[in-house]
Amino acid sequence: MEQYIQGQSRDLVDQAYTKFVTIMFVTLEKIAQADPKYADIFLLENFAAFQNSLYDLANVVPTLAKFYHQASEAYEQACTRHISMIIYVQFERLFQFARRAEDLMFTIPPEEIPFQLGLSKMDLRKMLKSSLSGVDKSFSGMYKRLQKNLTSEELLPSLWDKCKKEFLDRYDSFTQLVAKIYPTETIPSAAEMREILSNM
């Protein structure tokens, strides 16, 4: 049907699409702001639904293709925020420790960081023990937290894959940081974490 609309009619239809979709996107953002705790879930589910419903039409109508890409970007941003929150909640102590050490690397050499309050080798070992003992349960907790508030089950596999990738990227950065600051300390490698995650 869309391919038969041309000329002035095409302009009018494109204007209507633009007005309608713009209002829809603004409304989605406003509704999401009403409940900040679930805002990212609300946005990612709605932008995914928008993309799914318009995939074929967006390939034919350039005006809708622009909004399709806008929805895709908004979906990715909401995913990133939501996944970051899930990882942070589950591994808060680990990544707080890393952030404190990274911040100090701007002001002091890496070899002096183990002598800072809360960042000694003993503090590292305690934090690793509390954060990584039973790591499979923590990963399971991440999955359950991701699953808990989603109403769209078909999004779960891709979100879980993004979550695993993001965690592994962050953990790999953490292992590199530990190698710089605490070269004599051994910690579980990113490959070990990848192995555990691949079995889930």
CNS distance restraints for C-alpha pairs under 8 A (distance, minus, plus):
assign (resid   1 and name CA) (resid   5 and name CA) 7.34 0.50 0.50
assign (resid   2 and name CA) (resid  60 and name CA) 7.36 0.50 0.50
assign (resid   2 and name CA) (resid  61 and name CA) 7.33 0.50 0.50
assign (resid   3 and name CA) (resid  60 and name CA) 7.19 0.50 0.50
assign (resid   5 and name CA) (resid   9 and name CA) 6.12 0.50 0.50
assign (resid   5 and name CA) (resid  10 and name CA) 5.30 0.50 0.50
assign (resid   6 and name CA) (resid  10 and name CA) 4.62 0.50 0.50
assign (resid   6 and name CA) (resid  11 and name CA) 7.85 0.50 0.50
assign (resid   7 and name CA) (resid  11 and name CA) 6.66 0.50 0.50
assign (resid   8 and name CA) (resid  12 and name CA) 6.35 0.50 0.50
assign (resid   9 and name CA) (resid  13 and name CA) 6.12 0.50 0.50
assign (resid  10 and name CA) (resid  14 and name CA) 6.03 0.50 0.50
assign (resid  11 and name CA) (resid  15 and name CA) 6.09 0.50 0.50
assign (resid  12 and name CA) (resid  16 and name CA) 6.21 0.50 0.50
assign (resid  13 and name CA) (resid  17 and name CA) 6.17 0.50 0.50
assign (resid  14 and name CA) (resid  18 and name CA) 6.06 0.50 0.50
assign (resid  14 and name CA) (resid  63 and name CA) 6.15 0.50 0.50
assign (resid  15 and name CA) (resid  19 and name CA) 6.13 0.50 0.50
assign (resid  16 and name CA) (resid  20 and name CA) 5.99 0.50 0.50
assign (resid  17 and name CA) (resid  21 and name CA) 5.89 0.50 0.50
assign (resid  17 and name CA) (resid  63 and name CA) 7.45 0.50 0.50
assign (resid  17 and name CA) (resid  64 and name CA) 7.23 0.50 0.50
assign (resid  18 and name CA) (resid  22 and name CA) 5.85 0.50 0.50
assign (resid  18 and name CA) (resid  63 and name CA) 7.19 0.50 0.50
assign (resid  18 and name CA) (resid  64 and name CA) 7.89 0.50 0.50
assign (resid  19 and name CA) (resid  23 and name CA) 6.20 0.50 0.50
assign (resid  20 and name CA) (resid  24 and name CA) 6.19 0.50 0.50
assign (resid  21 and name CA) (resid  25 and name CA) 6.11 0.50 0.50
assign (resid  21 and name CA) (resid  67 and name CA) 7.44 0.50 0.50
assign (resid  22 and name CA) (resid  26 and name CA) 6.23 0.50 0.50
assign (resid  23 and name CA) (resid  27 and name CA) 6.02 0.50 0.50
assign (resid  24 and name CA) (resid  28 and name CA) 6.15 0.50 0.50
assign (resid  25 and name CA) (resid  29 and name CA) 6.36 0.50 0.50
assign (resid  26 and name CA) (resid  30 and name CA) 6.30 0.50 0.50
assign (resid  27 and name CA) (resid  31 and name CA) 6.10 0.50 0.50
assign (resid  28 and name CA) (resid  32 and name CA) 6.09 0.50 0.50
assign (resid  28 and name CA) (resid  43 and name CA) 6.95 0.50 0.50
assign (resid  28 and name CA) (resid  46 and name CA) 7.88 0.50 0.50
assign (resid  29 and name CA) (resid  33 and name CA) 6.26 0.50 0.50
assign (resid  29 and name CA) (resid  43 and name CA) 7.42 0.50 0.50
assign (resid  30 and name CA) (resid  34 and name CA) 6.61 0.50 0.50
assign (resid  31 and name CA) (resid  35 and name CA) 7.38 0.50 0.50
assign (resid  32 and name CA) (resid  36 and name CA) 6.51 0.50 0.50
assign (resid  32 and name CA) (resid  38 and name CA) 7.33 0.50 0.50
assign (resid  32 and name CA) (resid  39 and name CA) 4.39 0.50 0.50
assign (resid  32 and name CA) (resid  40 and name CA) 7.37 0.50 0.50
assign (resid  32 and name CA) (resid  42 and name CA) 6.35 0.50 0.50
assign (resid  32 and name CA) (resid  43 and name CA) 6.68 0.50 0.50
assign (resid  33 and name CA) (resid  39 and name CA) 6.28 0.50 0.50
assign (resid  34 and name CA) (resid  39 and name CA) 7.87 0.50 0.50
assign (resid  35 and name CA) (resid  39 and name CA) 5.87 0.50 0.50
assign (resid  36 and name CA) (resid  40 and name CA) 7.81 0.50 0.50
assign (resid  38 and name CA) (resid  42 and name CA) 6.13 0.50 0.50
assign (resid  39 and name CA) (resid  43 and name CA) 6.10 0.50 0.50
assign (resid  40 and name CA) (resid  44 and name CA) 5.95 0.50 0.50
assign (resid  40 and name CA) (resid  78 and name CA) 4.90 0.50 0.50
assign (resid  40 and name CA) (resid  79 and name CA) 7.00 0.50 0.50
assign (resid  40 and name CA) (resid  81 and name CA) 6.95 0.50 0.50
assign (resid  40 and name CA) (resid  82 and name CA) 5.83 0.50 0.50
assign (resid  41 and name CA) (resid  45 and name CA) 6.03 0.50 0.50
assign (resid  41 and name CA) (resid  78 and name CA) 7.24 0.50 0.50
assign (resid  41 and name CA) (resid  79 and name CA) 7.83 0.50 0.50
assign (resid  41 and name CA) (resid  82 and name CA) 7.04 0.50 0.50
assign (resid  41 and name CA) (resid 149 and name CA) 7.36 0.50 0.50
assign (resid  41 and name CA) (resid 150 and name CA) 6.83 0.50 0.50
assign (resid  42 and name CA) (resid  46 and name CA) 6.14 0.50 0.50
assign (resid  43 and name CA) (resid  47 and name CA) 5.91 0.50 0.50
assign (resid  43 and name CA) (resid  74 and name CA) 7.69 0.50 0.50
assign (resid  43 and name CA) (resid  75 and name CA) 6.79 0.50 0.50
assign (resid  43 and name CA) (resid  78 and name CA) 6.37 0.50 0.50
assign (resid  44 and name CA) (resid  48 and name CA) 5.92 0.50 0.50
assign (resid  44 and name CA) (resid  74 and name CA) 7.43 0.50 0.50
assign (resid  44 and name CA) (resid  75 and name CA) 4.72 0.50 0.50
assign (resid  44 and name CA) (resid  76 and name CA) 7.55 0.50 0.50
assign (resid  44 and name CA) (resid  78 and name CA) 5.48 0.50 0.50
assign (resid  44 and name CA) (resid  79 and name CA) 6.24 0.50 0.50
assign (resid  45 and name CA) (resid  49 and name CA) 6.16 0.50 0.50
assign (resid  45 and name CA) (resid  75 and name CA) 7.83 0.50 0.50
assign (resid  45 and name CA) (resid 150 and name CA) 7.85 0.50 0.50
assign (resid  45 and name CA) (resid 151 and name CA) 7.94 0.50 0.50
assign (resid  45 and name CA) (resid 152 and name CA) 6.82 0.50 0.50
assign (resid  45 and name CA) (resid 155 and name CA) 7.87 0.50 0.50
assign (resid  46 and name CA) (resid  50 and name CA) 6.13 0.50 0.50
assign (resid  47 and name CA) (resid  51 and name CA) 6.19 0.50 0.50
assign (resid  47 and name CA) (resid  71 and name CA) 5.33 0.50 0.50
assign (resid  47 and name CA) (resid  72 and name CA) 6.94 0.50 0.50
assign (resid  47 and name CA) (resid  74 and name CA) 6.97 0.50 0.50
assign (resid  47 and name CA) (resid  75 and name CA) 5.50 0.50 0.50
assign (resid  48 and name CA) (resid  52 and name CA) 6.11 0.50 0.50
assign (resid  48 and name CA) (resid  71 and name CA) 7.57 0.50 0.50
assign (resid  48 and name CA) (resid  72 and name CA) 7.46 0.50 0.50
assign (resid  48 and name CA) (resid  75 and name CA) 6.47 0.50 0.50
assign (resid  49 and name CA) (resid  53 and name CA) 6.07 0.50 0.50
assign (resid  50 and name CA) (resid  54 and name CA) 6.14 0.50 0.50
assign (resid  50 and name CA) (resid  68 and name CA) 7.63 0.50 0.50
assign (resid  50 and name CA) (resid  71 and name CA) 7.22 0.50 0.50
assign (resid  51 and name CA) (resid  55 and name CA) 5.70 0.50 0.50
assign (resid  51 and name CA) (resid  68 and name CA) 5.87 0.50 0.50
assign (resid  51 and name CA) (resid  71 and name CA) 6.71 0.50 0.50
assign (resid  51 and name CA) (resid  72 and name CA) 7.00 0.50 0.50
assign (resid  54 and name CA) (resid  58 and name CA) 5.66 0.50 0.50
assign (resid  54 and name CA) (resid  64 and name CA) 7.79 0.50 0.50
assign (resid  54 and name CA) (resid  68 and name CA) 7.17 0.50 0.50
assign (resid  55 and name CA) (resid  59 and name CA) 6.67 0.50 0.50
assign (resid  55 and name CA) (resid  68 and name CA) 7.54 0.50 0.50
assign (resid  56 and name CA) (resid  60 and name CA) 7.10 0.50 0.50
assign (resid  57 and name CA) (resid  61 and name CA) 6.10 0.50 0.50
assign (resid  57 and name CA) (resid  64 and name CA) 7.27 0.50 0.50
assign (resid  57 and name CA) (resid  65 and name CA) 8.00 0.50 0.50
assign (resid  58 and name CA) (resid  62 and name CA) 6.55 0.50 0.50
assign (resid  58 and name CA) (resid  63 and name CA) 7.69 0.50 0.50
assign (resid  58 and name CA) (resid  64 and name CA) 4.94 0.50 0.50
assign (resid  58 and name CA) (resid  65 and name CA) 4.32 0.50 0.50
assign (resid  58 and name CA) (resid  66 and name CA) 8.00 0.50 0.50
assign (resid  58 and name CA) (resid  68 and name CA) 6.53 0.50 0.50
assign (resid  59 and name CA) (resid  65 and name CA) 6.41 0.50 0.50
assign (resid  60 and name CA) (resid  65 and name CA) 7.94 0.50 0.50
assign (resid  61 and name CA) (resid  65 and name CA) 6.25 0.50 0.50
assign (resid  62 and name CA) (resid  66 and name CA) 6.43 0.50 0.50
assign (resid  63 and name CA) (resid  67 and name CA) 6.91 0.50 0.50
assign (resid  64 and name CA) (resid  68 and name CA) 6.00 0.50 0.50
assign (resid  65 and name CA) (resid  69 and name CA) 6.26 0.50 0.50
assign (resid  66 and name CA) (resid  70 and name CA) 6.28 0.50 0.50
assign (resid  67 and name CA) (resid  71 and name CA) 6.00 0.50 0.50
assign (resid  68 and name CA) (resid  72 and name CA) 6.15 0.50 0.50
assign (resid  69 and name CA) (resid  73 and name CA) 6.23 0.50 0.50
assign (resid  70 and name CA) (resid  74 and name CA) 6.24 0.50 0.50
assign (resid  71 and name CA) (resid  75 and name CA) 5.95 0.50 0.50
assign (resid  72 and name CA) (resid  76 and name CA) 6.25 0.50 0.50
assign (resid  73 and name CA) (resid  77 and name CA) 6.22 0.50 0.50
assign (resid  74 and name CA) (resid  78 and name CA) 6.15 0.50 0.50
assign (resid  75 and name CA) (resid  79 and name CA) 6.09 0.50 0.50
assign (resid  76 and name CA) (resid  80 and name CA) 6.08 0.50 0.50
assign (resid  77 and name CA) (resid  81 and name CA) 6.27 0.50 0.50
assign (resid  78 and name CA) (resid  82 and name CA) 6.07 0.50 0.50
assign (resid  79 and name CA) (resid  83 and name CA) 5.91 0.50 0.50
assign (resid  79 and name CA) (resid 159 and name CA) 7.33 0.50 0.50
assign (resid  80 and name CA) (resid  84 and name CA) 5.98 0.50 0.50
assign (resid  81 and name CA) (resid  85 and name CA) 6.24 0.50 0.50
assign (resid  82 and name CA) (resid  86 and name CA) 6.32 0.50 0.50
assign (resid  83 and name CA) (resid  87 and name CA) 6.18 0.50 0.50
assign (resid  83 and name CA) (resid 146 and name CA) 7.94 0.50 0.50
assign (resid  83 and name CA) (resid 159 and name CA) 7.83 0.50 0.50
assign (resid  83 and name CA) (resid 162 and name CA) 7.63 0.50 0.50
assign (resid  83 and name CA) (resid 163 and name CA) 5.62 0.50 0.50
assign (resid  83 and name CA) (resid 166 and name CA) 7.77 0.50 0.50
assign (resid  84 and name CA) (resid  88 and name CA) 5.96 0.50 0.50
assign (resid  84 and name CA) (resid 163 and name CA) 7.94 0.50 0.50
assign (resid  84 and name CA) (resid 166 and name CA) 7.78 0.50 0.50
assign (resid  85 and name CA) (resid  89 and name CA) 6.04 0.50 0.50
assign (resid  86 and name CA) (resid  90 and name CA) 6.30 0.50 0.50
assign (resid  86 and name CA) (resid 142 and name CA) 6.23 0.50 0.50
assign (resid  86 and name CA) (resid 145 and name CA) 6.99 0.50 0.50
assign (resid  86 and name CA) (resid 146 and name CA) 7.11 0.50 0.50
assign (resid  87 and name CA) (resid  91 and name CA) 5.95 0.50 0.50
assign (resid  87 and name CA) (resid  92 and name CA) 7.65 0.50 0.50
assign (resid  87 and name CA) (resid 142 and name CA) 6.80 0.50 0.50
assign (resid  87 and name CA) (resid 163 and name CA) 7.52 0.50 0.50
assign (resid  87 and name CA) (resid 167 and name CA) 6.63 0.50 0.50
assign (resid  88 and name CA) (resid  92 and name CA) 4.81 0.50 0.50
assign (resid  88 and name CA) (resid  95 and name CA) 7.04 0.50 0.50
assign (resid  90 and name CA) (resid 138 and name CA) 6.32 0.50 0.50
assign (resid  90 and name CA) (resid 141 and name CA) 7.24 0.50 0.50
assign (resid  90 and name CA) (resid 142 and name CA) 6.43 0.50 0.50
assign (resid  91 and name CA) (resid  95 and name CA) 6.44 0.50 0.50
assign (resid  91 and name CA) (resid 131 and name CA) 6.26 0.50 0.50
assign (resid  91 and name CA) (resid 138 and name CA) 7.86 0.50 0.50
assign (resid  92 and name CA) (resid  96 and name CA) 5.97 0.50 0.50
assign (resid  93 and name CA) (resid  97 and name CA) 6.04 0.50 0.50
assign (resid  93 and name CA) (resid 127 and name CA) 6.64 0.50 0.50
assign (resid  93 and name CA) (resid 131 and name CA) 6.63 0.50 0.50
assign (resid  94 and name CA) (resid  98 and name CA) 6.38 0.50 0.50
assign (resid  94 and name CA) (resid 127 and name CA) 6.49 0.50 0.50
assign (resid  94 and name CA) (resid 128 and name CA) 6.99 0.50 0.50
assign (resid  94 and name CA) (resid 131 and name CA) 6.11 0.50 0.50
assign (resid  95 and name CA) (resid  99 and name CA) 6.03 0.50 0.50
assign (resid  95 and name CA) (resid 174 and name CA) 7.89 0.50 0.50
assign (resid  96 and name CA) (resid 100 and name CA) 6.19 0.50 0.50
assign (resid  97 and name CA) (resid 101 and name CA) 6.30 0.50 0.50
assign (resid  97 and name CA) (resid 119 and name CA) 7.45 0.50 0.50
assign (resid  97 and name CA) (resid 124 and name CA) 7.98 0.50 0.50
assign (resid  97 and name CA) (resid 127 and name CA) 7.86 0.50 0.50
assign (resid  98 and name CA) (resid 102 and name CA) 6.04 0.50 0.50
assign (resid  98 and name CA) (resid 174 and name CA) 6.32 0.50 0.50
assign (resid  98 and name CA) (resid 177 and name CA) 7.54 0.50 0.50
assign (resid  99 and name CA) (resid 103 and name CA) 6.05 0.50 0.50
assign (resid 100 and name CA) (resid 104 and name CA) 6.34 0.50 0.50
assign (resid 101 and name CA) (resid 105 and name CA) 6.39 0.50 0.50
assign (resid 101 and name CA) (resid 113 and name CA) 6.91 0.50 0.50
assign (resid 101 and name CA) (resid 119 and name CA) 7.26 0.50 0.50
assign (resid 102 and name CA) (resid 106 and name CA) 7.24 0.50 0.50
assign (resid 102 and name CA) (resid 177 and name CA) 7.67 0.50 0.50
assign (resid 103 and name CA) (resid 107 and name CA) 7.66 0.50 0.50
assign (resid 104 and name CA) (resid 108 and name CA) 6.00 0.50 0.50
assign (resid 104 and name CA) (resid 113 and name CA) 7.06 0.50 0.50
assign (resid 105 and name CA) (resid 109 and name CA) 6.03 0.50 0.50
assign (resid 105 and name CA) (resid 110 and name CA) 5.98 0.50 0.50
assign (resid 105 and name CA) (resid 113 and name CA) 7.64 0.50 0.50
assign (resid 108 and name CA) (resid 112 and name CA) 6.65 0.50 0.50
assign (resid 108 and name CA) (resid 113 and name CA) 7.21 0.50 0.50
assign (resid 109 and name CA) (resid 113 and name CA) 7.07 0.50 0.50
assign (resid 110 and name CA) (resid 114 and name CA) 7.98 0.50 0.50
assign (resid 110 and name CA) (resid 180 and name CA) 6.55 0.50 0.50
assign (resid 110 and name CA) (resid 181 and name CA) 4.94 0.50 0.50
assign (resid 111 and name CA) (resid 180 and name CA) 7.97 0.50 0.50
assign (resid 111 and name CA) (resid 181 and name CA) 5.71 0.50 0.50
assign (resid 111 and name CA) (resid 182 and name CA) 7.65 0.50 0.50
assign (resid 112 and name CA) (resid 116 and name CA) 7.21 0.50 0.50
assign (resid 113 and name CA) (resid 119 and name CA) 6.61 0.50 0.50
assign (resid 113 and name CA) (resid 120 and name CA) 7.49 0.50 0.50
assign (resid 113 and name CA) (resid 181 and name CA) 6.75 0.50 0.50
assign (resid 114 and name CA) (resid 119 and name CA) 5.31 0.50 0.50
assign (resid 114 and name CA) (resid 120 and name CA) 4.24 0.50 0.50
assign (resid 114 and name CA) (resid 121 and name CA) 6.06 0.50 0.50
assign (resid 114 and name CA) (resid 181 and name CA) 7.10 0.50 0.50
assign (resid 114 and name CA) (resid 182 and name CA) 7.30 0.50 0.50
assign (resid 115 and name CA) (resid 119 and name CA) 6.85 0.50 0.50
assign (resid 115 and name CA) (resid 120 and name CA) 5.68 0.50 0.50
assign (resid 116 and name CA) (resid 120 and name CA) 6.44 0.50 0.50
assign (resid 118 and name CA) (resid 123 and name CA) 5.91 0.50 0.50
assign (resid 119 and name CA) (resid 123 and name CA) 5.55 0.50 0.50
assign (resid 119 and name CA) (resid 124 and name CA) 6.38 0.50 0.50
assign (resid 120 and name CA) (resid 124 and name CA) 6.23 0.50 0.50
assign (resid 121 and name CA) (resid 125 and name CA) 6.21 0.50 0.50
assign (resid 121 and name CA) (resid 182 and name CA) 7.23 0.50 0.50
assign (resid 121 and name CA) (resid 185 and name CA) 7.83 0.50 0.50
assign (resid 122 and name CA) (resid 126 and name CA) 6.18 0.50 0.50
assign (resid 123 and name CA) (resid 127 and name CA) 6.02 0.50 0.50
assign (resid 124 and name CA) (resid 128 and name CA) 6.06 0.50 0.50
assign (resid 125 and name CA) (resid 129 and name CA) 6.06 0.50 0.50
assign (resid 126 and name CA) (resid 130 and name CA) 6.20 0.50 0.50
assign (resid 127 and name CA) (resid 131 and name CA) 5.88 0.50 0.50
assign (resid 128 and name CA) (resid 132 and name CA) 5.46 0.50 0.50
assign (resid 128 and name CA) (resid 133 and name CA) 7.49 0.50 0.50
assign (resid 128 and name CA) (resid 187 and name CA) 7.91 0.50 0.50
assign (resid 129 and name CA) (resid 133 and name CA) 5.36 0.50 0.50
assign (resid 131 and name CA) (resid 135 and name CA) 7.26 0.50 0.50
assign (resid 134 and name CA) (resid 138 and name CA) 6.70 0.50 0.50
assign (resid 135 and name CA) (resid 139 and name CA) 6.20 0.50 0.50
assign (resid 136 and name CA) (resid 140 and name CA) 6.13 0.50 0.50
assign (resid 136 and name CA) (resid 196 and name CA) 6.82 0.50 0.50
assign (resid 136 and name CA) (resid 197 and name CA) 7.76 0.50 0.50
assign (resid 137 and name CA) (resid 141 and name CA) 6.04 0.50 0.50
assign (resid 138 and name CA) (resid 142 and name CA) 6.23 0.50 0.50
assign (resid 139 and name CA) (resid 143 and name CA) 6.31 0.50 0.50
assign (resid 139 and name CA) (resid 197 and name CA) 7.33 0.50 0.50
assign (resid 140 and name CA) (resid 144 and name CA) 6.18 0.50 0.50
assign (resid 140 and name CA) (resid 200 and name CA) 7.92 0.50 0.50
assign (resid 141 and name CA) (resid 145 and name CA) 6.00 0.50 0.50
assign (resid 142 and name CA) (resid 146 and name CA) 6.11 0.50 0.50
assign (resid 143 and name CA) (resid 147 and name CA) 6.07 0.50 0.50
assign (resid 143 and name CA) (resid 160 and name CA) 6.81 0.50 0.50
assign (resid 144 and name CA) (resid 148 and name CA) 5.73 0.50 0.50
assign (resid 145 and name CA) (resid 149 and name CA) 7.32 0.50 0.50
assign (resid 146 and name CA) (resid 150 and name CA) 7.05 0.50 0.50
assign (resid 146 and name CA) (resid 156 and name CA) 7.56 0.50 0.50
assign (resid 146 and name CA) (resid 159 and name CA) 7.88 0.50 0.50
assign (resid 146 and name CA) (resid 160 and name CA) 7.45 0.50 0.50
assign (resid 147 and name CA) (resid 153 and name CA) 7.90 0.50 0.50
assign (resid 147 and name CA) (resid 156 and name CA) 6.63 0.50 0.50
assign (resid 150 and name CA) (resid 156 and name CA) 7.63 0.50 0.50
assign (resid 152 and name CA) (resid 156 and name CA) 7.46 0.50 0.50
assign (resid 155 and name CA) (resid 159 and name CA) 6.14 0.50 0.50
assign (resid 156 and name CA) (resid 160 and name CA) 5.89 0.50 0.50
assign (resid 157 and name CA) (resid 161 and name CA) 6.23 0.50 0.50
assign (resid 158 and name CA) (resid 162 and name CA) 6.25 0.50 0.50
assign (resid 159 and name CA) (resid 163 and name CA) 6.03 0.50 0.50
assign (resid 160 and name CA) (resid 164 and name CA) 6.15 0.50 0.50
assign (resid 161 and name CA) (resid 165 and name CA) 6.17 0.50 0.50
assign (resid 162 and name CA) (resid 166 and name CA) 6.03 0.50 0.50
assign (resid 163 and name CA) (resid 167 and name CA) 6.12 0.50 0.50
assign (resid 164 and name CA) (resid 168 and name CA) 6.11 0.50 0.50
assign (resid 164 and name CA) (resid 197 and name CA) 7.06 0.50 0.50
assign (resid 165 and name CA) (resid 169 and name CA) 6.12 0.50 0.50
assign (resid 166 and name CA) (resid 170 and name CA) 6.20 0.50 0.50
assign (resid 167 and name CA) (resid 171 and name CA) 5.94 0.50 0.50
assign (resid 168 and name CA) (resid 172 and name CA) 5.87 0.50 0.50
assign (resid 168 and name CA) (resid 190 and name CA) 6.46 0.50 0.50
assign (resid 168 and name CA) (resid 193 and name CA) 7.23 0.50 0.50
assign (resid 168 and name CA) (resid 194 and name CA) 6.82 0.50 0.50
assign (resid 169 and name CA) (resid 173 and name CA) 6.36 0.50 0.50
assign (resid 170 and name CA) (resid 174 and name CA) 6.22 0.50 0.50
assign (resid 171 and name CA) (resid 175 and name CA) 6.21 0.50 0.50
assign (resid 171 and name CA) (resid 190 and name CA) 6.31 0.50 0.50
assign (resid 172 and name CA) (resid 176 and name CA) 6.35 0.50 0.50
assign (resid 172 and name CA) (resid 189 and name CA) 7.68 0.50 0.50
assign (resid 172 and name CA) (resid 190 and name CA) 5.33 0.50 0.50
assign (resid 173 and name CA) (resid 177 and name CA) 6.19 0.50 0.50
assign (resid 174 and name CA) (resid 178 and name CA) 6.19 0.50 0.50
assign (resid 175 and name CA) (resid 179 and name CA) 6.14 0.50 0.50
assign (resid 175 and name CA) (resid 187 and name CA) 7.42 0.50 0.50
assign (resid 175 and name CA) (resid 189 and name CA) 6.84 0.50 0.50
assign (resid 175 and name CA) (resid 190 and name CA) 7.22 0.50 0.50
assign (resid 176 and name CA) (resid 180 and name CA) 6.41 0.50 0.50
assign (resid 177 and name CA) (resid 181 and name CA) 6.28 0.50 0.50
assign (resid 178 and name CA) (resid 182 and name CA) 5.24 0.50 0.50
assign (resid 178 and name CA) (resid 183 and name CA) 6.88 0.50 0.50
assign (resid 178 and name CA) (resid 185 and name CA) 7.75 0.50 0.50
assign (resid 179 and name CA) (resid 183 and name CA) 4.66 0.50 0.50
assign (resid 179 and name CA) (resid 184 and name CA) 7.80 0.50 0.50
assign (resid 179 and name CA) (resid 185 and name CA) 7.59 0.50 0.50
assign (resid 188 and name CA) (resid 192 and name CA) 6.24 0.50 0.50
assign (resid 188 and name CA) (resid 193 and name CA) 7.29 0.50 0.50
assign (resid 189 and name CA) (resid 193 and name CA) 6.58 0.50 0.50
assign (resid 190 and name CA) (resid 194 and name CA) 6.08 0.50 0.50
assign (resid 191 and name CA) (resid 195 and name CA) 6.15 0.50 0.50
assign (resid 192 and name CA) (resid 196 and name CA) 6.35 0.50 0.50
assign (resid 193 and name CA) (resid 197 and name CA) 6.14 0.50 0.50
assign (resid 194 and name CA) (resid 198 and name CA) 5.99 0.50 0.50
assign (resid 195 and name CA) (resid 199 and name CA) 6.50 0.50 0.50
assign (resid 196 and name CA) (resid 200 and name CA) 6.94 0.50 0.50
